[in-house]
Amino acid sequence: MSDRIRVLVVDDSAFVRKAVGRMLATADDIEVVGFARDGEEGLALARELRPDVVTLDVRMPKLGGLETLERLMAEQPVPVLLMSTLTQEGAEVTLRGLELGAMEFVDKSSVEPMSMLSLAEELISKIRALGGARVRSRPRPQPKAEGAAGRPTAQCVTIAASTGGPSALQAVVSALPAAFPAAGAYPVAIAVTDNSGATTVTSEGVAVAARPPTMLSPFPIVRLTTRGTRRGARVLRLGVDAPPGSRISVRCRGRSCGAREEVRVVRTPPRALRFPGVQRRMRAGVVLEIRVTAPGRIGKYTRFRLRRGGPPSRVDLCLPPGAAAPAACLPG
């Protein structure tokens, strides 16, 4: 008997509760463990009985079906089948119910009260499908991976979903704007086929706004240690702390430069990278430019100008992605 699917029926109509109980009694693998007359009683019985599936009416006194569903998903996630005259395909209440966590629905709008038993086959089939379903917390949008610009693109992506699929589809569709590679308008079409074979197609354009780039994190730190000489300064050490994946470019401009440019890529956790190519005596007026960049991120630009007998002058700016020149860093 432990293999039977335990069902809790929540409906304010005594006739519907009795009819659903009679329908499910014809299935040997399904057991109705309780009946609730409203949402509050349904929540209490769900906590007490721990059913495998809950059938839930939408329009009920005290606590409505959608409010009950929202609390049920927060307190005790369980597969829920919406069952109401308000759940015809495409209705706003159905979409809201699927968004809140319902996994299926049964439309009673086309069935007369005295012919409720005609729903038995559909109801039993959907409960059997939900009986083995796992209900998790609403999934979080997956962050977009850095450096995705080189990935191949597709003209069309098709996703098929069966029983239990609406909640997964809701999660995918709600995360679509974060997955598009660039700002613009993207066409999205959704086709839903019900048990009768009728198909409804919804097509809309998803507008994706350009998202402001984020700064490198942790933001790079540039340190230069010098000692004054008669003609300029001796560079004792140049160190740059930057996050993994950053590209560090050090350029030297002036007559006494050794290497004109030295480039390093940070491949380990943030640490100070040293640039021995600039550790030498240099004349006053020599300029050292340090650029720290990463794809799609705001980088850092630091410029030192060596001076005779004293510390170098310093300028710190930001490097917006794709910009030809550094700019002032904006607050925040």
Residue pairs with C-beta under 8 A, 6 or more apart in sequence:
1 31
3 29
4 28
4 29
4 30
4 31
5 29
5 30
5 31
5 52
5 53
5 127
5 128
5 131
6 31
6 33
6 49
6 50
6 51
6 52
6 53
7 24
7 30
7 31
7 32
7 33
7 51
7 52
7 53
7 54
7 55
7 127
8 32
8 33
8 34
8 35
8 36
8 42
8 45
8 46
8 49
8 51
8 53
8 54
8 55
9 17
9 20
9 21
9 32
9 34
9 35
9 36
9 54
9 55
10 35
10 36
10 38
10 39
10 41
10 42
10 45
10 54
10 55
10 56
10 57
10 60
10 65
10 68
11 17
11 20
11 35
11 36
11 37
11 55
11 56
11 57
11 60
11 83
12 37
12 38
12 57
12 59
12 60
12 61
13 57
14 37
15 113
15 116
16 57
16 83
16 116
17 35
17 37
19 116
19 117
20 32
20 55
20 83
20 116
20 123
21 32
21 35
22 117
23 116
23 117
23 119
23 120
23 123
23 124
24 30
24 31
24 32
24 123
24 124
24 127
25 32
26 120
26 124
27 124
27 127
27 128
29 128
29 131
30 124
30 127
30 128
30 131
33 49
33 51
34 45
34 49
34 51
36 42
36 44
36 45
37 60
38 60
38 61
38 62
38 63
39 60
39 62
39 63
39 64
39 65
39 67
39 68
39 71
40 62
40 63
40 68
42 54
42 56
42 68
42 72
43 63
43 68
43 71
43 72
43 75
45 51
46 54
46 72
46 76
46 78
47 75
47 76
50 76
51 78
52 78
52 79
52 130
52 131
53 78
53 79
53 80
53 81
53 127
53 130
53 131
54 72
54 78
54 79
54 80
54 81
55 80
55 81
55 83
55 106
55 123
55 127
56 65
56 68
56 69
56 72
56 80
56 81
56 82
56 83
56 102
57 65
57 82
57 83
57 84
58 64
58 65
58 66
58 82
58 84
58 86
58 87
58 93
58 97
59 65
59 84
59 85
59 86
60 68
63 71
65 82
65 84
65 97
66 93
66 96
66 97
66 100
69 80
69 82
69 97
69 100
69 101
69 102
70 100
70 101
72 78
72 80
72 101
73 80
73 100
73 101
73 135
73 138
77 101
77 135
77 136
77 137
78 135
79 103
79 104
79 130
79 131
79 133
79 135
79 164
80 101
80 102
80 103
80 104
81 102
81 103
81 104
81 105
81 106
81 123
81 126
81 127
81 130
82 94
82 97
82 102
82 104
82 105
82 106
83 105
83 106
83 108
83 123
84 93
84 105
84 108
85 107
85 108
85 109
86 93
86 94
86 109
87 93
87 94
87 97
87 105
87 106
87 107
87 108
87 109
88 94
88 107
88 109
88 110
89 105
89 107
89 192
89 194
89 200
90 192
90 200
90 202
94 105
97 105
98 105
98 166
98 167
98 170
99 170
101 135
101 138
101 167
102 166
102 167
103 130
103 133
103 135
103 163
103 164
103 166
103 167
104 126
104 129
104 130
104 163
104 164
104 166
106 119
106 122
106 123
106 126
108 116
108 119
111 118
111 119
122 195
126 163
129 162
129 163
129 164
130 163
130 164
133 163
133 164
138 171
139 171
141 174
141 175
141 178
142 175
142 178
143 178
144 178
144 179
146 245
146 294
146 295
146 296
146 297
147 245
147 295
147 296
148 181
149 181
149 295
149 296
153 181
159 169
159 172
161 168
161 169
169 190
173 188
173 190
176 186
176 188
176 206
177 206
177 208
180 186
180 206
180 208
182 208
182 210
183 208
183 209
183 210
183 211
184 207
184 208
185 205
185 206
185 207
185 208
186 205
186 206
186 208
187 203
187 204
187 205
187 206
188 203
188 204
188 205
188 206
189 201
189 202
189 203
190 201
190 202
190 203
191 199
191 200
191 201
191 202
192 199
192 200
192 201
192 202
193 199
213 296
213 297
213 298
213 320
213 321
214 297
214 298
215 297
215 298
215 318
216 242
216 243
216 246
216 292
216 294
216 297
216 298
216 299
216 300
217 243
218 241
218 243
218 270
219 300
220 240
220 241
220 242
220 243
220 246
220 248
220 292
220 299
220 300
221 240
221 241
221 242
222 238
222 239
222 240
222 290
222 292
222 300
222 302
222 316
223 237
223 238
223 239
223 240
223 272
224 235
224 237
224 238
224 288
224 304
224 312
224 314
225 235
225 236
225 237
225 238
226 233
226 234
226 235
226 236
226 306
226 311
226 312
227 233
227 234
227 236
228 234
228 308
228 309
228 310
228 311
229 281
229 308
229 309
230 308
230 309
231 281
231 283
231 284
231 308
232 256
232 281
232 282
232 283
232 284
232 285
232 286
232 306
232 307
232 308
233 281
233 282
233 284
233 306
233 307
233 308
233 312
234 280
234 281
234 282
235 278
235 279
235 280
235 282
235 288
235 306
236 279
237 274
237 279
238 250
238 274
238 275
238 278
238 279
238 288
238 290
239 272
239 273
239 274
239 275
240 248
240 250
240 272
240 273
240 275
240 290
240 292
241 270
241 271
241 272
241 273
242 248
242 266
242 270
242 273
242 292
243 266
243 270
243 294
244 266
244 267
244 268
244 269
244 270
245 265
245 266
245 267
245 294
246 265
246 266
246 292
246 293
246 294
246 299
247 263
247 264
247 265
247 266
247 291
247 292
247 293
247 294
248 263
248 264
248 265
248 266
248 273
248 290
248 291
248 292
249 261
249 262
249 263
249 289
249 290
249 291
249 292
249 293
250 261
250 262
250 263
250 275
250 277
250 278
250 288
250 289
250 290
251 260
251 261
251 288
251 289
251 290
251 291
252 258
252 259
252 260
252 261
252 277
252 278
252 282
252 286
252 287
252 288
252 289
253 260
253 286
253 287
253 288
253 289
254 282
254 283
254 285
254 286
254 287
254 306
255 283
255 286
256 280
256 281
256 282
256 283
256 286
257 278
257 282
257 286
258 277
258 278
258 280
259 277
259 278
262 275
262 277
262 278
264 273
264 275
266 273
278 288
282 306
283 306
284 306
284 307
284 308
285 305
285 306
286 305
286 306
287 303
287 304
287 305
287 306
288 303
288 304
288 306
288 312
289 301
289 302
289 303
290 300
290 301
290 302
290 303
290 304
291 299
291 300
291 301
291 319
292 299
292 300
292 301
292 319
293 299
293 319
293 321
295 321
296 321
297 321
298 318
298 319
298 320
298 321
298 329
299 318
299 319
299 321
300 316
300 317
300 318
300 319
301 316
301 317
301 318
301 319
301 326
302 314
302 315
302 316
302 317
303 314
303 315
303 317
304 312
304 313
304 314
305 312
305 313
306 312
307 313
316 329
317 326
317 327
317 328
317 329
318 326
318 327
318 328
318 329
318 330
319 326
319 327
320 327
